[in-house]
Each structure stands twice: as structure tokens, then as C-alpha cells.
Amino acid sequence: MMAVVLPPTGGGAPAQTWAEHWIEELRTSLPDAPRNERTALAARLSALLLACARDEEADVLLLDARRDAARGRDPLELATAEIALAAAAVSRDDEASAEAHLVSARALLPALPLRLAARAWLVDSQRSRLAASPAPEPHGDLDAVADEAFDPDELFDLAAEVVLERALQARQRGDMVTAHELLARAREVVERSGSLRAVAAFELEAASFAAAAGDVEHARERFRTAIEHFRAAGLRRDEGRAMIRYAELLAGHGGTEPGDTAASWLGRAHQVLGRAATWRDRLAIRTGFRAFGRRVFDRIMTESTVRRIEAFERARGALVNALARASHATDSKLTDLELHLDREARSSLAPRVDEVREAARDRATSAMYAVADLDESMRDMVELIGAALFERDRLRMLLSVLSEIDKAPDEAALPPLLARLASPLLDADRVVVAMDREGRLVAAGEAGQAAPGTEEGWRDPE
């Protein structure tokens, strides 16, 4: 059992989630933090906000941190902000922005301090995984970080992230021995951290390791534990993505409880992620519904229709990312403008520059809401397409059934023929066509097989 630092409860007030507690703690600490620690603190806070799917708050926080670092002309603080922006971008499936921010950070500090190099490596590793490209070489040992002026809480969190990422890399390349060793080490680091998010991330990687090793039952248990930890912590984005991964396991091996199906977990992931779902999240959910969904609409989508829907999702993702990049670029250019003004002009124009900055952010937010409205229309259109395809297939099947009936040589051949034809129409395991003979039902035609013990159940359908 891992030790976890939970928020205090008392006074009859509603209990905070773990994430809410630490977001409040970090927000309270931020204004009074030493200048050289403020950007790193903002980066930690933004990572929590992103995990909670509170993207707008995270963006504003990081852009303000970058502006303050630029005003202070501190390359270390600026590089910290750029790497935090890169991590935010990759969490939203915007690899191009993540790469641009990393390039900026490395231009500011060609020799990054170990903690920043580790953060940059994490972003690079996640980018390579999303792009299905070779993973970067594992980062060195973080024990040396202790020699730096470094927040111990951040050290433990960072060490846990790095060792779990290395374990994931080893698992994906099939090196299960190394992956197991790294997981054992990760457990020690996570226990020291006391972070519920780190505990949940460990359970998630342990579940993936168990699944890769063929221990499906253990994998199911660890997935459910990870999801429950993410839910209890209030980490909505992490929870939804863990549900998608669990659904992928269930798709291949099934569940052990009623409702423990790929389709049901995909439905939960869809609800949990909501508008925070990235284009990859949405595609994973939609593809899963098509393969394992319970609705007929999900299963009858043609390949050409699916390709067009996928193209829309990618285009939508590109639009959302372009809007975010435009907002960030505007903010950055306004900061550059401030820095190039002399002291007198800066003091007089600063309020106007801030007004422009706020207006640009408001416009970007409005554009995001417009994209959300577009999503609603697209979902309705997909439902309409599904309904049209369903009606087309049903009409085609009915015409085929009528054609088969028309070929029946005599009346006696109709009952077994009707049973055979009705089975796919009703999606039934067994169909019985019965005739009333002097008040008694007699089977005149059958198709399919009944479950053991239910062979005569058709006589009494109640």
C-alpha cells in the first residue's frame, strides 16, 4: 500500500479532491515565491490544471509566467516557461507547438540544467510516441539533481515521471526484464513522493505491463485501481485517457463483471473528457465505438464515411492547435514589444498593451467556443449519416428477404424459411416460427440454437 498525501477534511465543508487541494496550495504560494522559483512553481501548477482538463487556466498561467520571465530577462526562467508550454502542447496532441517551444528553450540555454533537460526529455519521449517515431535515449539518473537548488516535492514528482516513462519505453520495445526493474524502482520513488497522481500513473503503467506479460486479470485490477485513483484525485484528463486504455484491453479479452465492456468504458471516457478530448482522444473513442459499440449506427459506418469523419477530426485538431498557437504568438510578440520600449514609453503604454493582450485571449477563447458549437453540429451530422446508412441497409435486407420468400416452392416451406431469414433481421440467437394447432403451439420452423435449458422457452415468452 502506497502512502498518499491527501487534503485535510474538517469543519463540515465538502471534501476537496487531491488536485483541488494542491492547486489551491500552489496558487496561494505563487505570489510570494522567490522570483527565481516562480516560473517552476507555475509550471507545476499548470501541469495539474491540464491533468484536470482546465486548459484555459493553464494557458493563462504559463503565458503570464513567460511574460514575467521575459521582463526579468532571465534565460533560465524563460527556458523553464518554454518547456512547460511544450509539455502543455504535447498533452493536447499539438506536437508542432511542443517542438517549437523546445527549440526556443534550447536556444536560450544550449546546456540545460538537469531538471530542465529531464523535463525536455519527457516531452520529446511523448512526442515520439504520438508520432510513432523512435524514442529518444533514456535520460540519465536524477540523483544528481539533489545538488541543485531544487524543490524536494518537484524532485520526487519529476523522478517518478522519468522512471515511469523509461519503464514504458522498455515495455514498448519488448524489453520486459528492464521494464520490470524500472517499475520496481518507480514504486520506491512514487512511495517517497506521496503524490496521488504519481500513484495512479504507476498503477496505469503496472496495468499495461501486466497486459503485455499476458496477466490479463492482474491488468484489469490495476487498470481499475488507476482509474479510481485518477477519479478520486479529480484528474479528469488522466482518468478519461486511462479509461480508453482499459477499453482497449477489454476489447481483446473481455471483462469479468456485467457492464465491464469496451463500449461501456469508451462511453464513460467520452463523458469524462467532454470538450477537453483532443483529436486523438476523439478518434480513439469513435474507432472503439465502431468496432465494439452496442448501437447499430456505430457498426454500420462504411470505410469511406469513417475516413471522412477521421479527416474532419484531424482538421478540427489542426484548427484548435492553430488557434492556440496564434494566441501564444500574439502574447509573445506583445511581450517583445514591451521589452523594446524605453522605460518611459513602457510605463505609459503597458496598460494599453495589457488590454490588447486580454482582448486577444478573449478572442481565442471565443473561437474555441465556436469550435465546440461546430462539434455539436458535427455530432448531429454523424448521427444523421448513421441513421441514413442504417435505413439503407435495412431496406436492402428487407428487399432480399422478400425476394427469398417469393422463391418459396409451397406453403410448407415458408416457416423454416421465415425463421432463417428473420434471425439476422432480429439479431437473434434463435428464431422459432410456431403454428397454432388446435390451441397448441407447434414449432413449424427454427433457426439458430437455444442456450442450454431454454429450448422450450419460446412457448412461454413471459
C-alpha positions as CSV (number, residue, x, y, z in Angstrom):
1,M,0.0,0.0,0.0
2,M,1.5,3.4,-1.0
3,A,1.4,6.4,1.3
4,V,-0.5,9.3,-0.3
5,V,-0.7,12.9,1.0
6,L,-4.5,13.6,1.0
7,P,-6.1,17.0,1.6
8,P,-7.4,17.6,5.1
9,T,-11.1,17.4,5.7
10,G,-13.0,19.1,8.6
11,G,-15.4,21.7,9.6
12,G,-18.2,20.0,7.8
13,A,-17.1,21.6,4.5
14,P,-17.3,19.4,1.3
15,A,-14.0,17.5,1.0
16,Q,-11.6,18.8,-1.7
17,T,-10.1,16.4,-4.2
18,W,-6.4,15.9,-4.0
19,A,-5.9,18.1,-7.2
20,E,-8.1,20.9,-5.9
21,H,-6.2,21.0,-2.6
22,W,-2.8,21.2,-4.3
23,I,-4.0,23.7,-6.9
24,E,-5.1,26.0,-4.1
25,E,-1.9,25.4,-2.2
26,L,0.3,26.3,-5.3
27,R,-1.9,29.3,-6.2
28,T,-1.5,30.7,-2.7
29,S,2.3,30.1,-2.7
30,L,2.9,31.6,-6.2
31,P,2.7,35.4,-5.5
32,D,5.1,35.1,-2.5
33,A,7.5,32.7,-4.1
34,P,11.1,33.9,-4.8
35,R,11.4,35.3,-8.3
36,N,13.8,32.5,-9.4
37,E,11.3,29.8,-8.3
38,R,8.1,31.4,-9.5
39,T,8.2,30.0,-13.1
40,A,8.9,26.4,-11.9
41,L,6.0,26.7,-9.5
42,A,3.8,28.0,-12.2
43,A,4.9,25.0,-14.4
44,R,3.9,22.6,-11.7
45,L,0.5,24.3,-11.2
46,S,-0.2,24.3,-14.9
47,A,0.6,20.6,-15.2
48,L,-2.0,19.9,-12.5
49,L,-4.6,22.2,-14.2
50,L,-4.0,20.4,-17.6
51,A,-4.5,17.0,-15.9
52,C,-7.8,18.3,-14.6
53,A,-8.7,19.4,-18.1
54,R,-8.6,23.1,-17.1
55,D,-6.7,24.1,-20.2
56,E,-7.6,27.8,-20.3
57,E,-6.4,28.4,-16.8
58,A,-3.2,26.6,-17.5
59,D,-2.6,28.6,-20.7
60,V,-3.1,32.0,-18.9
61,L,-0.8,30.9,-16.1
62,L,2.0,29.9,-18.4
63,L,1.7,32.9,-20.7
64,D,1.9,35.2,-17.7
65,A,4.9,33.3,-16.4
66,R,6.7,33.6,-19.7
67,R,5.9,37.3,-19.8
68,D,7.3,37.9,-16.3
69,A,10.4,35.8,-17.1
70,A,10.9,37.9,-20.3
71,R,10.6,41.1,-18.4
72,G,13.1,39.9,-15.9
73,R,15.4,38.9,-18.9
74,D,16.3,35.7,-17.1
75,P,17.1,32.9,-19.7
76,L,16.7,30.1,-17.1
77,E,13.2,31.3,-16.2
78,L,12.3,31.8,-19.8
79,A,13.5,28.3,-20.7
80,T,11.5,26.9,-17.8
81,A,8.4,28.6,-19.2
82,E,9.1,27.4,-22.8
83,I,9.5,23.7,-21.6
84,A,6.3,24.0,-19.6
85,L,4.5,25.3,-22.7
86,A,5.9,22.4,-24.7
87,A,4.6,19.9,-22.1
88,A,1.2,21.6,-22.2
89,A,1.2,21.4,-26.0
90,V,2.0,17.7,-26.2
91,S,-0.7,16.9,-23.6
92,R,-3.1,18.4,-26.1
93,D,-1.7,16.5,-29.1
94,D,0.0,19.5,-30.6
95,E,3.4,18.2,-31.4
96,A,4.4,21.1,-33.7
97,S,4.0,23.6,-30.9
98,A,5.8,21.4,-28.5
99,E,8.8,21.2,-30.8
100,A,8.8,24.9,-31.3
101,H,8.8,25.6,-27.6
102,L,11.6,23.1,-27.0
103,V,13.7,24.7,-29.8
104,S,13.2,28.1,-28.1
105,A,14.2,26.7,-24.7
106,R,17.4,25.1,-26.1
107,A,18.2,28.3,-28.0
108,L,18.0,30.2,-24.7
109,L,20.1,27.6,-22.8
110,P,22.1,25.3,-25.0
111,A,23.2,23.4,-21.9
112,L,20.0,22.9,-20.0
113,P,20.3,22.2,-16.2
114,L,19.5,18.6,-15.4
115,R,16.0,19.2,-14.2
116,L,15.0,21.1,-17.3
117,A,16.8,18.6,-19.5
118,A,14.7,15.8,-17.8
119,R,11.5,17.8,-18.5
120,A,12.5,18.4,-22.1
121,W,13.3,14.6,-22.5
122,L,9.8,13.7,-21.2
123,V,8.2,16.0,-23.8
124,D,10.5,14.5,-26.5
125,S,9.6,11.0,-25.5
126,Q,5.9,11.7,-25.5
127,R,6.1,13.4,-28.9
128,S,8.0,10.4,-30.4
129,R,5.3,8.0,-29.1
130,L,2.5,10.1,-30.6
131,A,4.3,10.3,-33.9
132,A,5.2,6.5,-33.8
133,S,8.9,7.5,-34.3
134,P,12.0,6.1,-32.4
135,A,12.1,7.1,-28.8
136,P,14.9,9.3,-27.5
137,E,17.6,7.8,-25.4
138,P,16.6,7.3,-21.8
139,H,17.6,10.3,-19.6
140,G,20.4,9.9,-17.0
141,D,19.9,9.4,-13.3
142,L,18.2,12.2,-11.5
143,D,20.0,11.7,-8.2
144,A,22.4,14.5,-9.2
145,V,19.5,16.9,-9.2
146,A,19.7,16.9,-5.4
147,D,22.9,19.1,-5.7
148,E,20.8,21.8,-7.4
149,A,18.6,24.4,-5.6
150,F,15.5,22.3,-6.2
151,D,12.1,21.9,-4.5
152,P,12.1,18.4,-3.0
153,D,8.4,17.9,-4.0
154,E,9.2,18.7,-7.6
155,L,12.3,16.4,-7.4
156,F,10.2,13.4,-6.4
157,D,7.5,14.2,-8.9
158,L,10.0,14.6,-11.7
159,A,11.9,11.4,-10.7
160,A,8.7,9.4,-10.8
161,E,7.7,10.7,-14.2
162,V,11.1,10.0,-15.7
163,V,11.4,6.4,-14.3
164,L,7.8,5.6,-15.4
165,E,8.5,6.9,-18.9
166,R,11.6,4.8,-19.1
167,A,9.6,1.7,-18.0
168,L,7.0,2.5,-20.7
169,Q,9.8,2.8,-23.3
170,A,11.3,-0.5,-22.3
171,R,7.9,-2.3,-22.4
172,Q,7.1,-0.9,-25.8
173,R,10.4,-2.1,-27.2
174,G,9.7,-5.6,-25.7
175,D,12.4,-5.4,-23.0
176,M,10.2,-6.8,-20.2
177,V,13.1,-7.5,-17.8
178,T,14.2,-3.9,-17.9
179,A,10.6,-2.7,-17.7
180,H,10.0,-4.8,-14.6
181,E,13.2,-3.5,-12.9
182,L,12.2,0.1,-13.7
183,L,8.7,-0.4,-12.4
184,A,10.2,-1.7,-9.1
185,R,12.4,1.4,-8.9
186,A,9.4,3.6,-9.8
187,R,7.4,2.1,-6.9
188,E,10.1,3.3,-4.5
189,V,10.2,6.8,-6.0
190,V,6.4,7.1,-6.0
191,E,6.1,6.0,-2.4
192,R,8.5,8.8,-1.4
193,S,6.6,11.4,-3.4
194,G,3.2,10.9,-1.7
195,S,1.6,12.1,-4.8
196,L,-1.8,10.5,-5.7
197,R,-1.2,11.4,-9.3
198,A,2.1,9.6,-9.3
199,V,0.5,6.6,-7.6
200,A,-2.2,6.5,-10.2
201,A,0.3,6.8,-13.0
202,F,2.3,3.9,-11.5
203,E,-0.8,1.7,-11.4
204,L,-1.6,2.6,-15.0
205,E,1.9,1.5,-16.2
206,A,1.8,-1.6,-14.0
207,A,-1.5,-2.5,-15.7
208,S,0.0,-2.0,-19.1
209,F,3.0,-4.2,-18.1
210,A,0.7,-6.9,-16.8
211,A,-1.3,-6.9,-20.1
212,A,1.9,-7.1,-22.1
213,A,3.1,-10.0,-20.0
214,G,-0.2,-11.9,-20.6
215,D,-1.5,-11.5,-17.0
216,V,-5.0,-10.1,-18.1
217,E,-6.7,-10.5,-14.7
218,H,-4.0,-8.6,-12.9
219,A,-4.1,-6.0,-15.7
220,R,-7.8,-5.5,-15.2
221,E,-7.4,-5.0,-11.5
222,R,-4.6,-2.5,-11.9
223,F,-6.4,-0.5,-14.6
224,R,-9.5,-0.2,-12.4
225,T,-7.3,0.9,-9.5
226,A,-5.6,3.6,-11.6
227,I,-8.9,4.9,-12.9
228,E,-10.3,5.1,-9.4
229,H,-7.2,7.0,-8.1
230,F,-7.4,9.5,-11.0
231,R,-11.1,9.9,-10.3
232,A,-10.6,10.4,-6.5
233,A,-7.8,12.9,-7.3
234,G,-10.0,14.9,-9.6
235,L,-7.6,14.5,-12.6
236,R,-10.2,14.3,-15.4
237,R,-8.0,14.2,-18.4
238,D,-5.8,11.4,-16.9
239,E,-8.9,9.5,-15.8
240,G,-10.5,9.6,-19.3
241,R,-7.4,8.5,-21.1
242,A,-6.9,5.7,-18.6
243,M,-10.5,4.6,-19.4
244,I,-9.6,4.5,-23.1
245,R,-6.6,2.3,-22.4
246,Y,-8.7,0.0,-20.3
247,A,-11.3,-0.3,-23.0
248,E,-8.5,-1.4,-25.4
249,L,-7.7,-4.2,-23.0
250,L,-11.3,-5.3,-22.7
251,A,-11.7,-5.2,-26.5
252,G,-9.3,-8.1,-26.7
253,H,-10.0,-10.0,-23.5
254,G,-13.4,-9.0,-22.2
255,G,-14.4,-8.1,-18.7
256,T,-15.4,-10.1,-15.6
257,E,-18.4,-8.1,-14.4
258,P,-21.7,-7.0,-16.0
259,G,-21.1,-3.8,-17.9
260,D,-17.4,-4.3,-17.9
261,T,-17.1,-3.9,-21.7
262,A,-15.0,-1.9,-24.1
263,A,-18.1,0.0,-25.3
264,S,-19.2,1.0,-21.7
265,W,-15.8,2.2,-20.8
266,L,-15.4,4.2,-24.0
267,G,-18.8,5.8,-23.2
268,R,-17.5,6.8,-19.8
269,A,-14.3,8.2,-21.2
270,H,-16.4,10.2,-23.7
271,Q,-18.4,11.7,-20.8
272,V,-15.4,12.4,-18.5
273,L,-13.2,14.1,-21.2
274,G,-16.0,16.1,-22.7
275,R,-14.7,19.2,-24.5
276,A,-11.2,18.5,-23.2
277,A,-10.8,15.5,-25.6
278,T,-8.1,16.0,-28.2
279,W,-8.5,14.9,-31.7
280,R,-6.6,11.6,-30.9
281,D,-8.9,11.0,-27.9
282,R,-12.0,11.6,-30.1
283,L,-10.7,9.3,-32.8
284,A,-9.8,6.5,-30.3
285,I,-13.3,6.7,-28.8
286,R,-15.1,6.9,-32.2
287,T,-13.0,4.0,-33.6
288,G,-13.7,1.9,-30.5
289,F,-17.4,2.6,-30.7
290,R,-17.4,1.5,-34.4
291,A,-15.6,-1.8,-33.5
292,F,-17.3,-2.6,-30.2
293,G,-20.3,-0.3,-29.9
294,R,-23.7,-1.5,-28.9
295,R,-25.6,0.7,-31.3
296,V,-26.3,-0.4,-34.8
297,F,-25.3,3.1,-36.0
298,D,-21.8,2.6,-34.7
299,R,-21.3,-0.7,-36.5
300,I,-22.6,0.1,-40.0
301,M,-20.4,3.0,-40.8
302,T,-18.7,2.4,-44.2
303,E,-15.0,2.8,-44.6
304,S,-15.4,5.8,-46.8
305,T,-17.6,7.5,-44.3
306,V,-15.2,6.7,-41.4
307,R,-12.3,8.1,-43.4
308,R,-14.1,11.4,-43.9
309,I,-15.0,11.6,-40.2
310,E,-11.4,11.0,-39.3
311,A,-10.3,13.7,-41.7
312,F,-12.7,16.1,-40.0
313,E,-11.3,15.2,-36.6
314,R,-7.7,15.8,-37.8
315,A,-8.7,19.1,-39.4
316,R,-10.6,20.1,-36.2
317,G,-7.5,19.3,-34.1
318,A,-5.3,21.3,-36.5
319,L,-7.7,24.3,-36.2
320,V,-7.7,24.1,-32.4
321,N,-3.9,23.9,-32.3
322,A,-3.6,26.8,-34.8
323,L,-5.8,29.0,-32.6
324,A,-3.7,28.2,-29.6
325,R,-0.5,28.9,-31.5
326,A,-1.9,32.2,-32.7
327,S,-2.9,33.2,-29.2
328,H,0.6,32.3,-27.8
329,A,2.4,34.1,-30.7
330,T,0.4,37.2,-30.1
331,D,1.1,37.2,-26.4
332,S,4.8,36.6,-27.1
333,K,5.0,39.5,-29.7
334,L,3.3,41.9,-27.3
335,T,5.9,41.0,-24.6
336,D,8.7,41.6,-27.1
337,L,7.1,45.0,-27.9
338,E,7.2,45.9,-24.2
339,L,10.8,44.9,-23.9
340,H,11.9,47.1,-26.9
341,L,10.2,50.2,-25.4
342,D,12.2,52.6,-23.3
343,R,11.3,52.9,-19.6
344,E,9.1,56.0,-20.0
345,A,7.2,54.6,-23.0
346,R,6.8,51.3,-21.3
347,S,5.2,52.7,-18.2
348,S,2.7,54.7,-20.3
349,L,1.9,52.0,-22.8
350,A,1.9,49.0,-20.5
351,P,-1.8,49.3,-19.6
352,R,-2.7,49.5,-23.3
353,V,-0.5,46.5,-24.2
354,D,-2.2,44.5,-21.4
355,E,-5.6,45.5,-22.8
356,V,-4.6,44.2,-26.2
357,R,-3.3,41.0,-24.6
358,E,-6.5,40.4,-22.8
359,A,-8.6,41.1,-25.9
360,A,-6.5,38.6,-27.9
361,R,-7.0,36.0,-25.2
362,D,-10.8,36.6,-25.1
363,R,-11.0,36.3,-28.9
364,A,-9.1,33.0,-28.8
365,T,-11.5,31.7,-26.1
366,S,-14.5,32.8,-28.2
367,A,-13.0,30.9,-31.2
368,M,-12.7,27.8,-29.1
369,Y,-16.3,28.0,-28.0
370,A,-17.2,28.4,-31.7
371,V,-15.3,25.2,-32.4
372,A,-17.3,23.5,-29.6
373,D,-20.5,24.6,-31.3
374,L,-19.2,23.1,-34.6
375,D,-18.6,19.9,-32.7
376,E,-22.2,19.7,-31.7
377,S,-23.3,20.1,-35.3
378,M,-20.8,17.5,-36.5
379,R,-22.0,15.0,-33.9
380,D,-25.6,15.6,-35.1
381,M,-24.5,15.1,-38.7
382,V,-22.7,11.8,-37.9
383,E,-25.9,10.6,-36.2
384,L,-27.9,11.6,-39.3
385,I,-25.4,9.8,-41.5
386,G,-25.6,6.7,-39.3
387,A,-29.4,6.7,-39.5
388,A,-29.4,7.0,-43.2
389,L,-26.9,4.1,-43.6
390,F,-29.0,2.0,-41.2
391,E,-32.2,2.7,-43.1
392,R,-30.5,1.9,-46.4
393,D,-29.1,-1.4,-45.1
394,R,-32.5,-2.3,-43.6
395,L,-34.3,-1.6,-46.8
396,R,-31.7,-3.7,-48.7
397,M,-32.2,-6.6,-46.3
398,L,-36.0,-6.4,-46.5
399,L,-35.9,-6.5,-50.3
400,S,-33.6,-9.5,-50.1
401,V,-36.0,-11.2,-47.6
402,L,-39.0,-10.6,-49.9
403,S,-37.1,-12.0,-52.8
404,E,-36.3,-15.2,-50.9
405,I,-39.9,-15.6,-49.7
406,D,-41.1,-15.2,-53.3
407,K,-38.9,-18.1,-54.3
408,A,-40.6,-20.5,-51.8
409,P,-42.0,-23.5,-53.7
410,D,-45.0,-24.1,-51.4
411,E,-46.7,-23.1,-48.1
412,A,-44.9,-25.8,-46.1
413,A,-41.5,-24.3,-47.0
414,L,-42.4,-20.9,-45.6
415,P,-42.0,-21.4,-41.8
416,P,-38.4,-22.7,-41.8
417,L,-37.5,-20.1,-44.5
418,L,-39.0,-17.3,-42.4
419,A,-37.1,-18.4,-39.3
420,R,-33.8,-18.4,-41.2
421,L,-34.5,-15.0,-42.7
422,A,-35.7,-13.4,-39.5
423,S,-32.7,-14.4,-37.5
424,P,-30.3,-11.8,-38.9
425,L,-33.1,-9.2,-39.1
426,L,-33.8,-9.6,-35.4
427,D,-30.1,-10.1,-34.5
428,A,-31.4,-13.2,-32.6
429,D,-29.5,-16.3,-31.5
430,R,-32.6,-18.4,-32.2
431,V,-35.9,-17.9,-34.0
432,V,-38.9,-20.2,-33.8
433,V,-41.9,-19.9,-36.2
434,A,-44.8,-21.6,-34.4
435,M,-48.2,-22.6,-35.7
436,D,-51.4,-22.8,-33.7
437,R,-52.7,-26.3,-34.0
438,E,-56.0,-26.7,-32.1
439,G,-54.9,-24.3,-29.3
440,R,-51.4,-25.6,-29.0
441,L,-48.3,-24.0,-30.4
442,V,-46.2,-26.3,-32.6
443,A,-42.8,-25.3,-34.0
444,A,-43.0,-25.2,-37.8
445,G,-39.6,-23.7,-38.5
446,E,-36.4,-23.0,-36.5
447,A,-33.1,-21.2,-37.0
448,G,-30.2,-20.9,-34.6
449,Q,-29.5,-22.6,-31.3
450,A,-31.1,-22.0,-27.9
451,A,-29.0,-21.7,-24.7
452,P,-28.9,-24.9,-22.7
453,G,-32.1,-25.2,-20.6
454,T,-34.1,-22.6,-22.7
455,E,-35.1,-24.9,-25.6
456,E,-38.8,-24.7,-24.7
457,G,-38.7,-21.1,-23.5
458,W,-40.4,-19.8,-26.7
459,R,-43.6,-21.5,-25.6
460,D,-43.9,-19.1,-22.6
461,P,-42.2,-15.8,-23.6
462,E,-43.4,-14.2,-20.4
